[in-house]
Amino acid sequence: MAHILIIDDEIEVGRFLTHLLAEKGHQVTHGVSGSEFDQLVADQRFDLAFIDVRLPDRNGLDILRALRSAQPHCQSVIMTGYSTVKMAVEAIQIGASDFIEKPFVDITEIEKLAEQLIDTQLPSSHQEVLHIAKKLNCFIGNNPQMRQLFMLAYKFAQKNITVLIQGETGTGKEVLAHFIHEASKRAKEPFVGINCGAISESLLESELFGHTKGAFTGALKDRKGYFEVASKGTLFLDEVGEASASVQVKLLRVLETGEYMKVGSEITERTHTRLIAATHVDLHEAVKEKIFREDLLYRLDVIKLTIPPLRERKDDLPALIDFYFKQANVSLTFSQEAMSILCDYDWPGNVRELVNVLKRTIALADGEMTVIPPELLPEKLLRRPVAASLPLPAANFETYVQTWQQQLLEAWHSPEETKLDDIQQKIKQLEREAMKAFIMKSLKETLGNRKEASKRLGISTRQLRYLLNEKKK
């Protein structure tokens, strides 16, 4: 038998939970305010507490902090309404064991949750997180940010809530989405992913919602969309910020009503898909620039999980490299000098860039060595003079081009050997900087009017947004 505390000013909710848990043989105490909580915690010890986030005299999060301080071994569950679900993130960070949404839908789930938290013999959440990560070949490491991120993902995975994953390109947003799916009650159902920025507007709409025969040229038969395929599972929308205005409207309708229409159809379909969206751009800034709908952002950004870039968790780099080599079934290690170079690099492409470097290393080693010297690392990591970075052209593009030309000619006339990879890097850098310079010049001349700037550059506004987001690094 456990001693359970309920703090909720709604008398009916308190009575319901008291009756539900008392029937299971537990001793239940109900308080309706922060002041009653203070008295109860001072007089009695509890094994589990259910705390509402909104009370007449105190914030539920403050009560949670006080409980953690007074009785640190007491498990806790925060009770939220839909409008306060975001507070659940902070509650978990403070130390809440879990959260439940009001009004209660599944009584069995409340009973199961209470028993799990009371029964200390069951595996901890931390163990479950590691188990799922191992099953998916997913590296978490010892970095505190990453560990907390996956703990939060695990907690929210089991709720039917939309999740927005924020992170730079290459940080592993789809990997985290897979983890959430696997940790959810939908794990046995389909996981479907699509990159909204890699597909044209017309095709994206058809891919998401499906189409009927004859809906457009080439539509030779009816086709299911991803919302139908993943109806009982999870749909992952990567780079959702790249979705067109038309697709955004339809996504909003699905999130609000669960309804959509196939392209070319007038029949309303229903879906029960759990949506996970991801983006490398700041959607709040996109809303300010009027390229993303505010009401859609409100629906997507119920729970936001932010993946830290690799440069902020370099402490895990050696372990991550070892993890990848083991997954690739190769017996390789980097020399101390080579590892120092790897740890000194900022990894702008994040884990994706690291994996590409490791694949290249495995290919170059070709089974002939086990310890990798610095010489096998890419030139960009070694920072050799020929591949040295050039001054940014923001101040004077003409000066930049002249400097670039001079350095290239010096390499041409130099009697020392020149690596073709170095020259290729210099050419690619010129391409990036030239594109950026002409884009910024056009935006300046049009006073920031992106539509007019796009017209001058001979590209679409969508392409301009992509270039500004992807090519600015």
N, C-alpha and C positions, 0 to 999 in steps of 0.2 A: 504493500500500500504506500502511495506517495502523498505528500501534502502539496496541494496545488493552490496557487493564488490567482484570482481573476480580478483585474482592475479595469472596470468599464462602467461609465455612467449610464449606459442603457440598461435599465433594470431587466428587461426581457432577455437581452443577450446574456446577462449574468446568470439569470435563472436557468436558461437553456443549457449553458455550459456546465453549470453546477450539477444539474440533473444528469446530463450526459456522462460526466466524469465520475460522479458519485456512484452511478450504476455499475461502474467498472471497479468499485471497491476503494476509490481514492477519497481522501479527506479534502474537501474543497472549501476555500474561504473567499468571499466576494467583497471587494471594496469598490466604491464609486467615485473616489477622488484622490488627488495627490496627497492630501492631508491624511486620509484614511490609510493610504499606502505606507506613509511614514510610521504610523502607529503600529500597523500590522507587522511590518518588517522588523521593527524594534522589539516586538514581543514574541514573534514566532520565527521558525526556520522553515523554508520552503524548498521543495525539490524542482518545481516547475511553476512558471508564471506566464499567464496570458495577459498582455497589456495593450489597451487601445491607444492609438497615437494621439487622439484628441480627447482631452478631458476639460471640464469647466475651469479648473484652477491650475492646471499644469500640462506641459507638453509631455506626451508619452515617451519621447526620447530622453527627456531629463529623468523620468522615472526609471527608464532602463539603465541609465548611467548610475543612478543611485543604487539600484539593485545589484549591479555588477560590483560596486564598491562595498556594499554591506554584506552581500551573500554571493561571492564570486562563483561558487559551485552550483548555484541555482540556474537551471536551464530556462530560457525565455523565448516566448513567441510574441511577435508584434502583430496586432490586428489592424488592418487598414481598409479603407474604402478605395474605390477605383481612382478617385482624384488624389489620393495620398499614397499611391503605390511607390512613387519616387522616394518617399521617406523610408521605405523598406530598405533601400540601398544603404542609407546612412545607418539604419538600425542594425543591419548585418555587419557593417564596418565597426560599429560600437561594440558588437559582441552578441547580438541576438542569434539564437540558434536557427530560427526560421521565421516566416511570416505567413499569415493567412488573410484572405480577402473577405470583406463583408459586402453584401449578405452571404452567409454560408450556403454553399451549394451541395457539397458532398460531406455528410456527417461522418461517414466511414473514414474519410481522410483525416479528420480532426482526431478521431479515436486512435488511428494508426500513428499519427504524428506524436500524440501524447505518450503512447506506449514506447515508441522508439526513443524519445528523449529521456524517458524515465529509466528504460532498460540500458544500463551502461555496458552490457555484454555485447550489444550490437556494434558493428563496425562504425567507426567515427566517419564524419563527412570527409575528413582529410584522407582517410584510407580509401574511401569510395572514389574521390577525385583522382588519386594516384592509380587506382585500378582501371578506371575508364581511360585515363591518359595512356597507360601502358597498352591497353587493348587497341587504341587508335594510333600507336606509335607516335604519340605526341609528347614533346619535351616541355616540361614546366620549369625545372631547375630550382635553385634555392633563392632566387631574387624575391624579396618580400612583395614587390609590386605584382609580379607574375603569380605568386602563390595566392595573394588576395584576389586577383582577377579571376583565377580559376575557381576559387571558393565561391565568389559571387555568382559566377556563371553556373556553377552546380546548384546553388540555392534557387536561382531563378529559372533554371532549365525545367524544373518540375512543375512550374506554374504555366498556365496557358496565356503568356504575356508576350507581346511584341518586344523584340530586343534590337537595339541599334548598336552596332560595333563600330567604333571610331579607331582609326589607326593609319599610320603612313603606309605607302605602297610597300608590299613585301614583308609586313610584320606578321602575317599569318591570320588574317581575319576569317578566311574560310575554314581554317583548322579549328579556330575557336567555335565557329558556327557548327561544325561537325561534332565537337565535344558537347555543345548544348543539346543537340539533337539526341546524341547517344545517352546523355544523362536524363533525358525527358521520358515521359510515359509513351512517347511516340517512337521510341528507338527501333521498333520492329517495322515501322512504316517507312515509306520512301523519303529520302533526303534529296532534294533537287536544287541545284545551284545554277544561276545565270548571271553573267556580267552585263549590266545595263549599258555600260559604256562601249562595249565591243560589238553591239548589234545596232543596225539602223532602226530608226523610229518605227517604220511600218512593220518590219520583221519582229521587233521586240513585242509589239502589241499582239501579234499572232502567236509568238512563242509563249507569252504569259497566259493569254485567254483562249487560245485555240481559234480555229476558223471553220467555216462551213464550205462545202464544195461550191466552187464558182464565186467565192467571196472576192477574189482578185485573180489576175492573170497568173496561172501556174497552180492555183488551188484546185487540184484534180479530185480531191476527196476531203471528207471531213477530217479534222485533225484535233486531237486533244491538246489543250494548253497545260502549262506547268501547274496552274492553280487546280486543275482537275486531276492531274497525275499525282500531285502531292496533297490531295484533299484531306487525308487523315494523317499526313506526315508534316514535314518541314520544308518550306520554300525559302531559299537563301538568295536575296537580291544584292549582289555585289555592285559597288559603285552606283548606288541608287540615286546619287546626286546628278548622274548623267541622263536620267530618264527625261523624256520630252514632256512638255506641258500636258499634252493629250494623255500620255500614259500616266502621269501623276494624278490626273483627275480620276482615272479609272482605278488606280491603286487606292485612292482615298475612299472611293465607294466600296471597294472590297473590304477595307479595314473597318468601315463604319457599319456595313450591313451584311457582309459575307456574300454579297451578290455581284455578279458580273454577266456580261454577254459576250459570246464568241463573235469574232469579226465576221460580219455578213449575216448575223442572226438577230432575231428580235425576241428570242426566248431567254428568260432570266435563269441563270444557273446559280447554284449555291456551292460554297466551298467551306471546309473546316480547317484549312491550312493554317499552321503556325508560321508566322512570318518573322524572319531574321534579316535585317538589312545591314549593309556595311558601306562605309565611305571613307575616303582619305582626305576629303575636303570638309571644311567647317560649314555645315548646313545652315547654321544660324546666320553666317555671313552671306550664304547663297540666298537666304530669304530676304535679307536687306537689299541685295542686288536684284531682287525680283526675278530670280531664275529658278527658285524652288518655292513651292507652296507652303505657307505657314501652317495651314490646317493639316497638311500631310505630315509635316515635321512633328506637329503635336501628337499625331497618331503613332508615328514611328518611334519617337523619343520617349517612350514610356520608361524603359530601362536602358541606360546607356553604359556600355562597357568600353573602356579605352585601353588599347594595347600599347604599352610603352615601346618606343623604338629600341633597336638593338644597342645603340650607343649609350643608352641609359641603364643597361644591364650587362655591361661587359664582364662583370664578375662571373657570369655564367658561361662566358664564351668557351673556355677550355672544355667544360663539361658538355656543352652543346656540340662541339666539334667531335668529341669522343663518342657521343650518342649517335651522331650521323655516321661515323666510320663503322660503328658496330652494326647499324642498320644496313649499311652497304656491304657488310661482311668482309671488311678489309682490315689488315693489321698495320695500321699507319699511325704515326704520331708526328707532330711538328717539333723541330729542334727548339731549344729555348729562345734562340734569336728570332726564328721564324714566328713563334708564338707571340713574342713581344711585339713584332711588327703587326700581327693580326689584331692584337689587343689595342694597339695605338691608332688603328684605322677607325674612322667614324661610321662606316657602313651605311651610306645614304640609301642603299637599296635594301637594307635590313636583312632579315633571315634569307630572303630569296637570293640576294646577292652573295651571301655567305655560302649557301648551298651550291651556287654556280661555281664559286672558287674551289670548293671542296671536290666537286665533280671533275673540274679541270685538273686538280692535284692528283686525284686517283688515276686519271688517264695518263698523266705525265709520269707518274711513278711506275705504272705498267708492271707491277710485281717485281721490280728490280731493286727496290729499296723499302725500308720500313720507317726511317726517320727522314722527314722532309726538310731540306735546307731552305734558306731564304730565296735562293736562286730559282726555285720552282714557283714562287709566288708571282702573281700578275704585276706588271710594271707599275700600275696605278698605286699599288700598295708600297712598292719600294721607293716611289717618288724620285726617280732618276732625273737628271737635269733635262734631257731631251723631252721628257713627258711632263715637265713642270707646268703648273697651272699658270695661265696668263692673266693679266689684269682684267677685271670686269669692264665691259664696254659702256657701262651706264653713263659715265661722264663724257666720253668722246669715242664713238664707234670707229671713226677714222684712225685715231691713234691706236686702237686695239688691232685693227686690220694691219696697220703698218708694222706693229710689234710682232704680230703673228707671222707676217711675211718674212720679216728679218730673221726670226728664229728658225723658220723652215729653211731659208737659204743658208743659214749658218750650218744647219745639219747636213745640207746638200754638199757644201764645200768642205766639211770636216773630214780629215783623213781617218778619224776613228770610226769604228764600225757603228752603224745605226740600225736599230731594230725597227722593222716595218710596223710592228704593233704600236710603237711610240708615235710614228707618223700618222697612223690611222686614228689614234686617240686625239692628236692635234686637229685633224680634219673634222672629226666628229664634234670636237669642242667648238670649232669655228662655226659649224652648222647650227649648233644650239644657240650660240651667242648671237649669230646673225639673225636667226628667226626671232629671238627675243628682242633684239634691237629694232627690227622692222615693225614688230607688233607694238612695242611701246611707242615708237615714232607715230604710227598710225593712230593709236589711242590718244596721244597727246594732241595731234592735229585735229581730231574730232571731239576734243574735250571730254574724252571718256565714253563717247557713244559707241557701244560695242557693235550695234547693228551696222552703223555707218563704217566703222573700222573694218568689220568683216567684209563689207562690200568692196572697200578699197583694196583689201588683201586678196580678194577673189576666193574667199572661203566662207563657210556657213558660220553662223553665230555659235552653233554647237561645237564646231571644230576650234573656234577661237577659245571657247571656255576650256576645251581639252588641252590646248597648247599652253594656256596660261597656268593651268593646274599641273600638267605633266612635265612641261619643258622648262619650268622656271628654275629647276635645281641644276 
